[in-house]
Amino acid sequence: MSELARVDVEWHGDFPVAVVTGEIDASNVAEVGAAVRGLVTNQSSVLVVDLTPTTYLDSAGINLMFSLGDELRSRQLSLRLVIAPDSSIARMLKITGLDKTYPTFPTVEAAL
């Protein structure tokens, strides 16, 4: 994984939680996307992506979240995003409408 971002995995029963720490941009979006997509199993119904420790998300990162959500929806799975309410990431999601397209939650526990 790139030095800019790290994807850690937490399992809550059958629910994978991808915790993305650092920055997601065009230089590492493919790596981050592969790591997050790799968490979905045949038993999954939900994928939670925790962006609270994410410090930067550019248009490539926003596009990743939209495409990931669309891919999951086409498989009848759901994407849930965890966002710190007053963060710069929350503002980006609001500007792009991602927060209206896919459910967002203030904590992992609320997302589960």
Backbone atoms as SQL, in Angstrom:
CREATE TABLE atoms (id INTEGER PRIMARY KEY, chain TEXT, resi INTEGER, resn TEXT, atom TEXT, x REAL, y REAL, z REAL);
INSERT INTO atoms VALUES
  (1, 'A', 1, 'MET', 'N', 0.863, -1.178, 0.000),
  (2, 'A', 1, 'MET', 'CA', 0.000, 0.000, 0.000),
  (3, 'A', 1, 'MET', 'C', 0.903, 1.231, 0.000),
  (4, 'A', 2, 'SER', 'N', 0.420, 2.277, -0.586),
  (5, 'A', 2, 'SER', 'CA', 1.141, 3.541, -0.673),
  (6, 'A', 2, 'SER', 'C', 1.408, 4.119, 0.714),
  (7, 'A', 3, 'GLU', 'N', 2.417, 4.968, 0.801),
  (8, 'A', 3, 'GLU', 'CA', 2.706, 5.630, 2.072),
  (9, 'A', 3, 'GLU', 'C', 1.636, 6.649, 2.431),
  (10, 'A', 4, 'LEU', 'N', 0.859, 7.083, 1.447),
  (11, 'A', 4, 'LEU', 'CA', -0.169, 8.093, 1.695),
  (12, 'A', 4, 'LEU', 'C', -1.376, 7.552, 2.434),
  (13, 'A', 5, 'ALA', 'N', -1.700, 6.292, 2.201),
  (14, 'A', 5, 'ALA', 'CA', -2.922, 5.732, 2.795),
  (15, 'A', 5, 'ALA', 'C', -2.678, 4.305, 3.264),
  (16, 'A', 6, 'ARG', 'N', -3.461, 3.937, 4.248),
  (17, 'A', 6, 'ARG', 'CA', -3.439, 2.571, 4.765),
  (18, 'A', 6, 'ARG', 'C', -4.885, 2.124, 4.937),
  (19, 'A', 7, 'VAL', 'N', -5.173, 0.892, 4.565),
  (20, 'A', 7, 'VAL', 'CA', -6.507, 0.319, 4.764),
  (21, 'A', 7, 'VAL', 'C', -6.381, -0.799, 5.791),
  (22, 'A', 8, 'ASP', 'N', -6.996, -0.575, 6.947),
  (23, 'A', 8, 'ASP', 'CA', -7.043, -1.599, 7.990),
  (24, 'A', 8, 'ASP', 'C', -8.426, -2.236, 7.966),
  (25, 'A', 9, 'VAL', 'N', -8.494, -3.476, 8.402),
  (26, 'A', 9, 'VAL', 'CA', -9.749, -4.222, 8.351),
  (27, 'A', 9, 'VAL', 'C', -10.199, -4.584, 9.757),
  (28, 'A', 10, 'GLU', 'N', -11.459, -4.327, 10.017),
  (29, 'A', 10, 'GLU', 'CA', -12.102, -4.777, 11.256),
  (30, 'A', 10, 'GLU', 'C', -13.304, -5.612, 10.841),
  (31, 'A', 11, 'TRP', 'N', -13.487, -6.748, 11.485),
  (32, 'A', 11, 'TRP', 'CA', -14.657, -7.585, 11.213),
  (33, 'A', 11, 'TRP', 'C', -15.608, -7.499, 12.397),
  (34, 'A', 12, 'HIS', 'N', -16.854, -7.239, 12.098),
  (35, 'A', 12, 'HIS', 'CA', -17.924, -7.237, 13.094),
  (36, 'A', 12, 'HIS', 'C', -18.918, -8.297, 12.641),
  (37, 'A', 13, 'GLY', 'N', -18.698, -9.532, 13.086),
  (38, 'A', 13, 'GLY', 'CA', -19.484, -10.652, 12.565),
  (39, 'A', 13, 'GLY', 'C', -19.136, -10.834, 11.097),
  (40, 'A', 14, 'ASP', 'N', -20.151, -10.829, 10.231),
  (41, 'A', 14, 'ASP', 'CA', -19.924, -10.959, 8.788),
  (42, 'A', 14, 'ASP', 'C', -19.719, -9.619, 8.101),
  (43, 'A', 15, 'PHE', 'N', -19.705, -8.538, 8.878),
  (44, 'A', 15, 'PHE', 'CA', -19.606, -7.203, 8.287),
  (45, 'A', 15, 'PHE', 'C', -18.161, -6.714, 8.284),
  (46, 'A', 16, 'PRO', 'N', -17.573, -6.547, 7.092),
  (47, 'A', 16, 'PRO', 'CA', -16.227, -5.983, 7.029),
  (48, 'A', 16, 'PRO', 'C', -16.286, -4.461, 7.149),
  (49, 'A', 17, 'VAL', 'N', -15.323, -3.913, 7.866),
  (50, 'A', 17, 'VAL', 'CA', -15.170, -2.466, 7.976),
  (51, 'A', 17, 'VAL', 'C', -13.775, -2.129, 7.473),
  (52, 'A', 18, 'ALA', 'N', -13.705, -1.333, 6.416),
  (53, 'A', 18, 'ALA', 'CA', -12.428, -0.851, 5.889),
  (54, 'A', 18, 'ALA', 'C', -12.157, 0.509, 6.510),
  (55, 'A', 19, 'VAL', 'N', -11.100, 0.611, 7.289),
  (56, 'A', 19, 'VAL', 'CA', -10.729, 1.865, 7.938),
  (57, 'A', 19, 'VAL', 'C', -9.595, 2.465, 7.111),
  (58, 'A', 20, 'VAL', 'N', -9.883, 3.586, 6.453),
  (59, 'A', 20, 'VAL', 'CA', -8.912, 4.206, 5.556),
  (60, 'A', 20, 'VAL', 'C', -8.245, 5.382, 6.272),
  (61, 'A', 21, 'THR', 'N', -6.954, 5.239, 6.516),
  (62, 'A', 21, 'THR', 'CA', -6.177, 6.269, 7.200),
  (63, 'A', 21, 'THR', 'C', -5.256, 6.946, 6.192),
  (64, 'A', 22, 'GLY', 'N', -5.251, 8.284, 6.204),
  (65, 'A', 22, 'GLY', 'CA', -4.349, 9.023, 5.329),
  (66, 'A', 22, 'GLY', 'C', -5.083, 9.702, 4.195),
  (67, 'A', 23, 'GLU', 'N', -4.426, 9.751, 3.047),
  (68, 'A', 23, 'GLU', 'CA', -4.933, 10.478, 1.889),
  (69, 'A', 23, 'GLU', 'C', -5.271, 9.537, 0.741),
  (70, 'A', 24, 'ILE', 'N', -6.417, 9.786, 0.107),
  (71, 'A', 24, 'ILE', 'CA', -6.784, 9.050, -1.100),
  (72, 'A', 24, 'ILE', 'C', -6.759, 10.048, -2.249),
  (73, 'A', 25, 'ASP', 'N', -5.880, 9.790, -3.216),
  (74, 'A', 25, 'ASP', 'CA', -5.815, 10.654, -4.391),
  (75, 'A', 25, 'ASP', 'C', -5.505, 9.799, -5.616),
  (76, 'A', 26, 'ALA', 'N', -5.293, 10.456, -6.741),
  (77, 'A', 26, 'ALA', 'CA', -5.084, 9.733, -7.999),
  (78, 'A', 26, 'ALA', 'C', -3.882, 8.796, -7.942),
  (79, 'A', 27, 'SER', 'N', -2.896, 9.103, -7.097),
  (80, 'A', 27, 'SER', 'CA', -1.683, 8.283, -7.050),
  (81, 'A', 27, 'SER', 'C', -1.892, 6.934, -6.351),
  (82, 'A', 28, 'ASN', 'N', -2.921, 6.821, -5.514),
  (83, 'A', 28, 'ASN', 'CA', -3.093, 5.573, -4.772),
  (84, 'A', 28, 'ASN', 'C', -4.518, 5.021, -4.800),
  (85, 'A', 29, 'VAL', 'N', -5.399, 5.640, -5.574),
  (86, 'A', 29, 'VAL', 'CA', -6.805, 5.230, -5.570),
  (87, 'A', 29, 'VAL', 'C', -6.988, 3.785, -6.032),
  (88, 'A', 30, 'ALA', 'N', -6.172, 3.327, -6.962),
  (89, 'A', 30, 'ALA', 'CA', -6.304, 1.939, -7.435),
  (90, 'A', 30, 'ALA', 'C', -5.959, 0.955, -6.318),
  (91, 'A', 31, 'GLU', 'N', -4.898, 1.235, -5.572),
  (92, 'A', 31, 'GLU', 'CA', -4.501, 0.369, -4.457),
  (93, 'A', 31, 'GLU', 'C', -5.555, 0.354, -3.351),
  (94, 'A', 32, 'VAL', 'N', -6.035, 1.536, -2.997),
  (95, 'A', 32, 'VAL', 'CA', -7.055, 1.632, -1.951),
  (96, 'A', 32, 'VAL', 'C', -8.313, 0.897, -2.401),
  (97, 'A', 33, 'GLY', 'N', -8.722, 1.123, -3.647),
  (98, 'A', 33, 'GLY', 'CA', -9.912, 0.462, -4.185),
  (99, 'A', 33, 'GLY', 'C', -9.787, -1.048, -4.165),
  (100, 'A', 34, 'ALA', 'N', -8.622, -1.567, -4.552),
  (101, 'A', 34, 'ALA', 'CA', -8.418, -3.024, -4.549),
  (102, 'A', 34, 'ALA', 'C', -8.483, -3.580, -3.130),
  (103, 'A', 35, 'ALA', 'N', -7.887, -2.866, -2.185),
  (104, 'A', 35, 'ALA', 'CA', -7.909, -3.332, -0.789),
  (105, 'A', 35, 'ALA', 'C', -9.329, -3.358, -0.239),
  (106, 'A', 36, 'VAL', 'N', -10.099, -2.323, -0.531),
  (107, 'A', 36, 'VAL', 'CA', -11.471, -2.243, -0.016),
  (108, 'A', 36, 'VAL', 'C', -12.364, -3.276, -0.703),
  (109, 'A', 37, 'ARG', 'N', -12.254, -3.391, -2.012),
  (110, 'A', 37, 'ARG', 'CA', -13.074, -4.365, -2.752),
  (111, 'A', 37, 'ARG', 'C', -12.778, -5.795, -2.313),
  (112, 'A', 38, 'GLY', 'N', -11.547, -6.052, -1.932),
  (113, 'A', 38, 'GLY', 'CA', -11.141, -7.387, -1.518),
  (114, 'A', 38, 'GLY', 'C', -11.810, -7.864, -0.235),
  (115, 'A', 39, 'LEU', 'N', -12.482, -6.975, 0.474),
  (116, 'A', 39, 'LEU', 'CA', -13.137, -7.346, 1.729),
  (117, 'A', 39, 'LEU', 'C', -14.515, -7.966, 1.530),
  (118, 'A', 40, 'VAL', 'N', -15.080, -7.803, 0.357),
  (119, 'A', 40, 'VAL', 'CA', -16.431, -8.301, 0.102),
  (120, 'A', 40, 'VAL', 'C', -16.365, -9.799, -0.176),
  (121, 'A', 41, 'THR', 'N', -17.130, -10.556, 0.595),
  (122, 'A', 41, 'THR', 'CA', -17.177, -12.010, 0.422),
  (123, 'A', 41, 'THR', 'C', -18.570, -12.420, -0.056),
  (124, 'A', 42, 'ASN', 'N', -18.743, -13.704, -0.301),
  (125, 'A', 42, 'ASN', 'CA', -20.060, -14.213, -0.698),
  (126, 'A', 42, 'ASN', 'C', -21.078, -14.095, 0.430),
  (127, 'A', 43, 'GLN', 'N', -20.606, -13.984, 1.671),
  (128, 'A', 43, 'GLN', 'CA', -21.506, -13.852, 2.809),
  (129, 'A', 43, 'GLN', 'C', -21.833, -12.388, 3.134),
  (130, 'A', 44, 'SER', 'N', -21.141, -11.458, 2.484),
  (131, 'A', 44, 'SER', 'CA', -21.341, -10.036, 2.781),
  (132, 'A', 44, 'SER', 'C', -22.686, -9.538, 2.285),
  (133, 'A', 45, 'SER', 'N', -23.269, -8.662, 3.063),
  (134, 'A', 45, 'SER', 'CA', -24.454, -7.935, 2.608),
  (135, 'A', 45, 'SER', 'C', -24.202, -6.437, 2.679),
  (136, 'A', 46, 'VAL', 'N', -23.199, -6.065, 3.470),
  (137, 'A', 46, 'VAL', 'CA', -22.870, -4.660, 3.701),
  (138, 'A', 46, 'VAL', 'C', -21.358, -4.514, 3.733),
  (139, 'A', 47, 'LEU', 'N', -20.870, -3.410, 3.198),
  (140, 'A', 47, 'LEU', 'CA', -19.473, -3.025, 3.357),
  (141, 'A', 47, 'LEU', 'C', -19.467, -1.645, 3.998),
  (142, 'A', 48, 'VAL', 'N', -18.784, -1.526, 5.116),
  (143, 'A', 48, 'VAL', 'CA', -18.646, -0.248, 5.806),
  (144, 'A', 48, 'VAL', 'C', -17.257, 0.292, 5.500),
  (145, 'A', 49, 'VAL', 'N', -17.193, 1.542, 5.047),
  (146, 'A', 49, 'VAL', 'CA', -15.915, 2.206, 4.822),
  (147, 'A', 49, 'VAL', 'C', -15.833, 3.367, 5.800),
  (148, 'A', 50, 'ASP', 'N', -14.882, 3.266, 6.711),
  (149, 'A', 50, 'ASP', 'CA', -14.686, 4.284, 7.745),
  (150, 'A', 50, 'ASP', 'C', -13.680, 5.309, 7.236),
  (151, 'A', 51, 'LEU', 'N', -14.179, 6.500, 6.921),
  (152, 'A', 51, 'LEU', 'CA', -13.327, 7.583, 6.428),
  (153, 'A', 51, 'LEU', 'C', -13.007, 8.602, 7.518),
  (154, 'A', 52, 'THR', 'N', -13.306, 8.281, 8.773),
  (155, 'A', 52, 'THR', 'CA', -13.004, 9.258, 9.833),
  (156, 'A', 52, 'THR', 'C', -11.511, 9.535, 9.964),
  (157, 'A', 53, 'PRO', 'N', -10.619, 8.537, 9.769),
  (158, 'A', 53, 'PRO', 'CA', -9.193, 8.872, 9.840),
  (159, 'A', 53, 'PRO', 'C', -8.596, 9.324, 8.501),
  (160, 'A', 54, 'THR', 'N', -9.439, 9.516, 7.491),
  (161, 'A', 54, 'THR', 'CA', -8.973, 9.976, 6.179),
  (162, 'A', 54, 'THR', 'C', -8.780, 11.483, 6.250),
  (163, 'A', 55, 'THR', 'N', -7.601, 11.934, 5.847),
  (164, 'A', 55, 'THR', 'CA', -7.288, 13.357, 5.952),
  (165, 'A', 55, 'THR', 'C', -7.482, 14.114, 4.647),
  (166, 'A', 56, 'TYR', 'N', -7.520, 13.400, 3.527),
  (167, 'A', 56, 'TYR', 'CA', -7.663, 14.059, 2.223),
  (168, 'A', 56, 'TYR', 'C', -8.337, 13.089, 1.263),
  (169, 'A', 57, 'LEU', 'N', -9.246, 13.618, 0.473),
  (170, 'A', 57, 'LEU', 'CA', -9.981, 12.824, -0.512),
  (171, 'A', 57, 'LEU', 'C', -10.187, 13.707, -1.725),
  (172, 'A', 58, 'ASP', 'N', -9.502, 13.391, -2.830),
  (173, 'A', 58, 'ASP', 'CA', -9.685, 14.214, -4.023),
  (174, 'A', 58, 'ASP', 'C', -10.758, 13.604, -4.917),
  (175, 'A', 59, 'SER', 'N', -10.892, 14.129, -6.118),
  (176, 'A', 59, 'SER', 'CA', -11.959, 13.664, -7.017),
  (177, 'A', 59, 'SER', 'C', -11.808, 12.184, -7.355),
  (178, 'A', 60, 'ALA', 'N', -10.581, 11.683, -7.412),
  (179, 'A', 60, 'ALA', 'CA', -10.383, 10.251, -7.671),
  (180, 'A', 60, 'ALA', 'C', -10.945, 9.420, -6.517),
  (181, 'A', 61, 'GLY', 'N', -10.765, 9.894, -5.296),
  (182, 'A', 61, 'GLY', 'CA', -11.310, 9.201, -4.128),
  (183, 'A', 61, 'GLY', 'C', -12.822, 9.248, -4.091),
  (184, 'A', 62, 'ILE', 'N', -13.379, 10.400, -4.435),
  (185, 'A', 62, 'ILE', 'CA', -14.846, 10.535, -4.513),
  (186, 'A', 62, 'ILE', 'C', -15.386, 9.581, -5.568),
  (187, 'A', 63, 'ASN', 'N', -14.736, 9.555, -6.732),
  (188, 'A', 63, 'ASN', 'CA', -15.144, 8.637, -7.804),
  (189, 'A', 63, 'ASN', 'C', -15.076, 7.192, -7.347),
  (190, 'A', 64, 'LEU', 'N', -14.051, 6.847, -6.566),
  (191, 'A', 64, 'LEU', 'CA', -13.924, 5.491, -6.034),
  (192, 'A', 64, 'LEU', 'C', -15.141, 5.131, -5.186),
  (193, 'A', 65, 'MET', 'N', -15.562, 6.038, -4.314),
  (194, 'A', 65, 'MET', 'CA', -16.707, 5.755, -3.445),
  (195, 'A', 65, 'MET', 'C', -17.987, 5.583, -4.261),
  (196, 'A', 66, 'PHE', 'N', -18.190, 6.437, -5.284),
  (197, 'A', 66, 'PHE', 'CA', -19.364, 6.283, -6.155),
  (198, 'A', 66, 'PHE', 'C', -19.317, 4.948, -6.900),
  (199, 'A', 67, 'SER', 'N', -18.168, 4.609, -7.489),
  (200, 'A', 67, 'SER', 'CA', -18.102, 3.362, -8.267),
  (201, 'A', 67, 'SER', 'C', -18.214, 2.140, -7.362),
  (202, 'A', 68, 'LEU', 'N', -17.607, 2.206, -6.177),
  (203, 'A', 68, 'LEU', 'CA', -17.718, 1.110, -5.223),
  (204, 'A', 68, 'LEU', 'C', -19.170, 0.906, -4.815),
  (205, 'A', 69, 'GLY', 'N', -19.859, 1.991, -4.497),
  (206, 'A', 69, 'GLY', 'CA', -21.269, 1.904, -4.133),
  (207, 'A', 69, 'GLY', 'C', -22.118, 1.346, -5.255),
  (208, 'A', 70, 'ASP', 'N', -21.838, 1.779, -6.486),
  (209, 'A', 70, 'ASP', 'CA', -22.589, 1.278, -7.644),
  (210, 'A', 70, 'ASP', 'C', -22.342, -0.211, -7.867),
  (211, 'A', 71, 'GLU', 'N', -21.081, -0.630, -7.736),
  (212, 'A', 71, 'GLU', 'CA', -20.753, -2.055, -7.889),
  (213, 'A', 71, 'GLU', 'C', -21.477, -2.896, -6.848),
  (214, 'A', 72, 'LEU', 'N', -21.448, -2.435, -5.610),
  (215, 'A', 72, 'LEU', 'CA', -22.118, -3.185, -4.541),
  (216, 'A', 72, 'LEU', 'C', -23.622, -3.233, -4.769),
  (217, 'A', 73, 'ARG', 'N', -24.193, -2.107, -5.143),
  (218, 'A', 73, 'ARG', 'CA', -25.646, -2.049, -5.396),
  (219, 'A', 73, 'ARG', 'C', -26.036, -3.027, -6.506),
  (220, 'A', 74, 'SER', 'N', -25.208, -3.143, -7.543),
  (221, 'A', 74, 'SER', 'CA', -25.527, -4.063, -8.645),
  (222, 'A', 74, 'SER', 'C', -25.498, -5.523, -8.183),
  (223, 'A', 75, 'ARG', 'N', -24.821, -5.788, -7.054),
  (224, 'A', 75, 'ARG', 'CA', -24.761, -7.137, -6.472),
  (225, 'A', 75, 'ARG', 'C', -25.727, -7.279, -5.301),
  (226, 'A', 76, 'GLN', 'N', -26.624, -6.304, -5.156),
  (227, 'A', 76, 'GLN', 'CA', -27.617, -6.263, -4.077),
  (228, 'A', 76, 'GLN', 'C', -26.962, -6.212, -2.696),
  (229, 'A', 77, 'LEU', 'N', -25.842, -5.504, -2.623),
  (230, 'A', 77, 'LEU', 'CA', -25.141, -5.248, -1.375),
  (231, 'A', 77, 'LEU', 'C', -25.203, -3.750, -1.116),
  (232, 'A', 78, 'SER', 'N', -24.863, -3.338, 0.100),
  (233, 'A', 78, 'SER', 'CA', -24.916, -1.904, 0.370),
  (234, 'A', 78, 'SER', 'C', -23.597, -1.379, 0.913),
  (235, 'A', 79, 'LEU', 'N', -23.321, -0.135, 0.569),
  (236, 'A', 79, 'LEU', 'CA', -22.160, 0.595, 1.043),
  (237, 'A', 79, 'LEU', 'C', -22.619, 1.566, 2.107),
  (238, 'A', 80, 'ARG', 'N', -21.931, 1.560, 3.242),
  (239, 'A', 80, 'ARG', 'CA', -22.210, 2.516, 4.306),
  (240, 'A', 80, 'ARG', 'C', -20.906, 3.245, 4.610),
  (241, 'A', 81, 'LEU', 'N', -20.975, 4.554, 4.627),
  (242, 'A', 81, 'LEU', 'CA', -19.791, 5.374, 4.858),
  (243, 'A', 81, 'LEU', 'C', -19.826, 5.974, 6.258),
  (244, 'A', 82, 'VAL', 'N', -18.697, 5.935, 6.932),
  (245, 'A', 82, 'VAL', 'CA', -18.572, 6.554, 8.250),
  (246, 'A', 82, 'VAL', 'C', -17.739, 7.818, 8.070),
  (247, 'A', 83, 'ILE', 'N', -18.349, 8.949, 8.438),
  (248, 'A', 83, 'ILE', 'CA', -17.737, 10.260, 8.220),
  (249, 'A', 83, 'ILE', 'C', -17.857, 11.078, 9.499),
  (250, 'A', 84, 'ALA', 'N', -16.769, 11.732, 9.892),
  (251, 'A', 84, 'ALA', 'CA', -16.848, 12.674, 11.016),
  (252, 'A', 84, 'ALA', 'C', -17.702, 13.858, 10.551),
  (253, 'A', 85, 'PRO', 'N', -18.770, 14.181, 11.264),
  (254, 'A', 85, 'PRO', 'CA', -19.769, 15.153, 10.792),
  (255, 'A', 85, 'PRO', 'C', -19.244, 16.521, 10.360),
  (256, 'A', 86, 'ASP', 'N', -18.289, 17.087, 11.055),
  (257, 'A', 86, 'ASP', 'CA', -17.826, 18.434, 10.705),
  (258, 'A', 86, 'ASP', 'C', -16.472, 18.445, 10.007),
  (259, 'A', 87, 'SER', 'N', -16.095, 17.343, 9.416),
  (260, 'A', 87, 'SER', 'CA', -14.782, 17.238, 8.780),
  (261, 'A', 87, 'SER', 'C', -14.798, 17.794, 7.357),
  (262, 'A', 88, 'SER', 'N', -13.602, 18.004, 6.821),
  (263, 'A', 88, 'SER', 'CA', -13.494, 18.444, 5.425),
  (264, 'A', 88, 'SER', 'C', -13.994, 17.356, 4.483),
  (265, 'A', 89, 'ILE', 'N', -13.856, 16.093, 4.880),
  (266, 'A', 89, 'ILE', 'CA', -14.365, 14.979, 4.070),
  (267, 'A', 89, 'ILE', 'C', -15.888, 15.060, 3.999),
  (268, 'A', 90, 'ALA', 'N', -16.537, 15.355, 5.109),
  (269, 'A', 90, 'ALA', 'CA', -18.002, 15.487, 5.122),
  (270, 'A', 90, 'ALA', 'C', -18.443, 16.605, 4.182),
  (271, 'A', 91, 'ARG', 'N', -17.710, 17.702, 4.171),
  (272, 'A', 91, 'ARG', 'CA', -18.055, 18.803, 3.259),
  (273, 'A', 91, 'ARG', 'C', -17.904, 18.379, 1.800),
  (274, 'A', 92, 'MET', 'N', -16.839, 17.624, 1.499),
  (275, 'A', 92, 'MET', 'CA', -16.638, 17.138, 0.120),
  (276, 'A', 92, 'MET', 'C', -17.786, 16.221, -0.306),
  (277, 'A', 93, 'LEU', 'N', -18.206, 15.341, 0.586),
  (278, 'A', 93, 'LEU', 'CA', -19.286, 14.415, 0.242),
  (279, 'A', 93, 'LEU', 'C', -20.597, 15.160, 0.038),
  (280, 'A', 94, 'LYS', 'N', -20.799, 16.207, 0.819),
  (281, 'A', 94, 'LYS', 'CA', -22.015, 17.002, 0.675),
  (282, 'A', 94, 'LYS', 'C', -22.015, 17.755, -0.664),
  (283, 'A', 95, 'ILE', 'N', -20.885, 18.343, -1.031),
  (284, 'A', 95, 'ILE', 'CA', -20.763, 19.082, -2.295),
  (285, 'A', 95, 'ILE', 'C', -21.018, 18.163, -3.485),
  (286, 'A', 96, 'THR', 'N', -20.492, 16.944, -3.431),
  (287, 'A', 96, 'THR', 'CA', -20.612, 16.017, -4.551),
  (288, 'A', 96, 'THR', 'C', -21.920, 15.224, -4.551),
  (289, 'A', 97, 'GLY', 'N', -22.654, 15.251, -3.428),
  (290, 'A', 97, 'GLY', 'CA', -23.900, 14.500, -3.332),
  (291, 'A', 97, 'GLY', 'C', -23.715, 13.048, -2.946),
  (292, 'A', 98, 'LEU', 'N', -22.474, 12.647, -2.651),
  (293, 'A', 98, 'LEU', 'CA', -22.233, 11.261, -2.260),
  (294, 'A', 98, 'LEU', 'C', -22.991, 10.913, -0.987),
  (295, 'A', 99, 'ASP', 'N', -23.119, 11.884, -0.083),
  (296, 'A', 99, 'ASP', 'CA', -23.836, 11.635, 1.173),
  (297, 'A', 99, 'ASP', 'C', -25.326, 11.420, 0.963),
  (298, 'A', 100, 'LYS', 'N', -25.856, 11.850, -0.159),
  (299, 'A', 100, 'LYS', 'CA', -27.275, 11.622, -0.479),
  (300, 'A', 100, 'LYS', 'C', -27.460, 10.302, -1.239),
  (301, 'A', 101, 'THR', 'N', -26.408, 9.868, -1.906),
  (302, 'A', 101, 'THR', 'CA', -26.477, 8.652, -2.720),
  (303, 'A', 101, 'THR', 'C', -26.279, 7.395, -1.878),
  (304, 'A', 102, 'TYR', 'N', -25.369, 7.478, -0.912),
  (305, 'A', 102, 'TYR', 'CA', -25.063, 6.341, -0.042),
  (306, 'A', 102, 'TYR', 'C', -25.151, 6.804, 1.404),
  (307, 'A', 103, 'PRO', 'N', -25.699, 5.966, 2.285),
  (308, 'A', 103, 'PRO', 'CA', -25.888, 6.393, 3.671),
  (309, 'A', 103, 'PRO', 'C', -24.565, 6.679, 4.378),
  (310, 'A', 104, 'THR', 'N', -24.574, 7.743, 5.166),
  (311, 'A', 104, 'THR', 'CA', -23.414, 8.091, 5.961),
  (312, 'A', 104, 'THR', 'C', -23.793, 8.054, 7.442),
  (313, 'A', 105, 'PHE', 'N', -22.815, 7.745, 8.256),
  (314, 'A', 105, 'PHE', 'CA', -23.017, 7.590, 9.693),
  (315, 'A', 105, 'PHE', 'C', -21.854, 8.246, 10.431),
  (316, 'A', 106, 'PRO', 'N', -22.105, 8.738, 11.647),
  (317, 'A', 106, 'PRO', 'CA', -21.031, 9.398, 12.398),
  (318, 'A', 106, 'PRO', 'C', -20.046, 8.430, 13.064),
  (319, 'A', 107, 'THR', 'N', -20.464, 7.170, 13.266),
  (320, 'A', 107, 'THR', 'CA', -19.601, 6.178, 13.907),
  (321, 'A', 107, 'THR', 'C', -19.773, 4.825, 13.231),
  (322, 'A', 108, 'VAL', 'N', -18.807, 3.969, 13.423),
  (323, 'A', 108, 'VAL', 'CA', -18.905, 2.594, 12.909),
  (324, 'A', 108, 'VAL', 'C', -20.079, 1.880, 13.554),
  (325, 'A', 109, 'GLU', 'N', -20.257, 2.082, 14.844),
  (326, 'A', 109, 'GLU', 'CA', -21.355, 1.409, 15.549),
  (327, 'A', 109, 'GLU', 'C', -22.711, 1.802, 14.947),
  (328, 'A', 110, 'ALA', 'N', -22.872, 3.062, 14.613),
  (329, 'A', 110, 'ALA', 'CA', -24.131, 3.514, 13.994),
  (330, 'A', 110, 'ALA', 'C', -24.294, 2.908, 12.601),
  (331, 'A', 111, 'ALA', 'N', -23.203, 2.727, 11.880),
  (332, 'A', 111, 'ALA', 'CA', -23.262, 2.149, 10.533),
  (333, 'A', 111, 'ALA', 'C', -23.637, 0.672, 10.560),
  (334, 'A', 112, 'LEU', 'N', -23.258, 0.002, 11.643),
  (335, 'A', 112, 'LEU', 'CA', -23.551, -1.430, 11.750),
  (336, 'A', 112, 'LEU', 'C', -24.981, -1.636, 12.206);
